[in-house]
Amino acid sequence: MSIPIVLVTTIDPVGSGLVASLSHPGGNATGFIAFEFSLSAKLLELLKEIAPGVTRVAVLRDPTVPPRLTCYSITSSARDLPAVYHSFAFAGALLAYGANSIDQYRRGASYVDRILKGEKPGDLPVQAPTKYELVINLKTAIVSPILQ
């Protein structure tokens, strides 16, 4: 007998081989992805709305960790927006847009409950986040020449 696994903040469960597909995971794993990759363009739209003079965007990531789909998705979206250049950087951030992690864990608990009541993990689709948060670093925003 295999132990059921409920993933809560997984980046790419299909690409990493944890599930067969998002809609039909199969096996003993299911859960929730950490980020809906198609929303990367939304992050750039928010930045352009807050600071319309932006001409370059830095995607912040840890250079010791291989790039994930999130980085690729954001840089692909940047190519579609006029006057936006993409690069990788390691510095302070102006804003962040992402899934509400507390909601992700609550949703994960609901899957655990369903599995304990007899549902098979492989029959429960892997879902994207439904609640997102926009966080603006006010210290960076106040001193940023982009916003002045």
N, C-alpha and C positions, 0 to 999 in steps of 0.2 A: 504494500500500500504506500502511495506517495503522499507527502505532506502538502496540503494546499498552501499556495503562496499568494498573498495579496500585495501587489506592488503599489506604492503610493506616490512616489516622485521619480519615476523612471523616465529617462530621456528618450530612449528608442528601443522599446522592448522587442519589436520585430527585428530590427537590425542587429540587436545583440543576441538574438536567438532564444529569448525567454518565452516568446509566444509565436504562434504561426501567423496570426494576423490580428489586427485590432478588433475587428468585428466578430471573429471566431477564434479566440486564442488557443483552444484545444489544450490538452495536457492539464497540468495542475496549477497553472499560474494565470492570473488576471489582475486587473487593477486600474490605475490611473496614471496617465503620462503627466510629466511636470510642465509641459509647455505645448501649446497648439502652434505649430511652426508657421501656419499661415497668418498668424497675428503679428509676425515680425514687421510687416509693413505698417501696422498700426502704431508700433513704437516709434518708427521714423516719422509718421504723420504727426504724432503728438509733439515730437521734438520740433518739427518744422512749424507747428502752430504756436508753440511757446516761444520759439526763437526763429522767426522767418529768415533771418540773415545767415543762418547756418549754411556753410558750404562744404564742411568736412564732418564726418562722423567717426568716432573711435568706438570699436566694439571691444569691450573690456573682457579679458579672459586671462586665466592663469596659463602662461606659456609652457609650463611643465606638463600640462594636461593636453592631450591631442584635441584638436578642434572638434566640436560636436555639431550635430545638425542645427542647433540654435545659431551658432556663428555663421554657418553656411547660409542659413535661411535669411538672416538679417543682411548679410552682405549681398545676397541675391536681390533682396528687396531694395537695397540702396541703389543698385544699378537702374532700377525702374523709376527712381525719383530724379527730377532735374537738379543739377548743381549739388549733388551729394556724392562725396568721395568716401570710400570705405577703407579703413585700415585697422590693424590690430594694435592695441595700446595697453599699457599697464599703468593706470592713473586713477584719480578720483572721478566719481561719476556725477553727472548732473541729474539724471532721472533713471528710474527703473520701472519697468512694467512687467508684472508677472502674476502667476497664479497665487491665490490666497492659500498658504500652506495649511492653515487651520482647517479650512473647508476641505482640502484634499484628504486630510486624516479623518475627518468626520465621514466623508464619503467612503473611505477605505474601511472604516468600522462597519458601515452598513453592508459592505460586501462580506466582511467576516461573519456578520450576523446571518446573512443569507446562506452562506456556506455551512455554518453550524446547523442551520435548519434543513440542510439536505441538498441545496443546489450545488452543481458541479462548477468549479472555477473556470474550466474550459468553455462553459456555456455562457458565462457572463462577459460581455464585451469590455475591452479595455477602453476607458473613456478619457476624454480631454477635460481639462479644468472648466468649470462653469463660472467661477468668481475670480476676477482679476483685481489687482491693486496697482495704482499709480503712485509712486513715491518720488517726491522731488527733494533733492538735497538743497535746502535753503542756503546753507553756508556757501556752497559752490555757486548757486544761482545769484546770490547777492554780489559776489566778487567777480563773476564771469563777465568779460567784456562783450560776449555774444548777446547777453540779455540787456545790456545798457544802451 
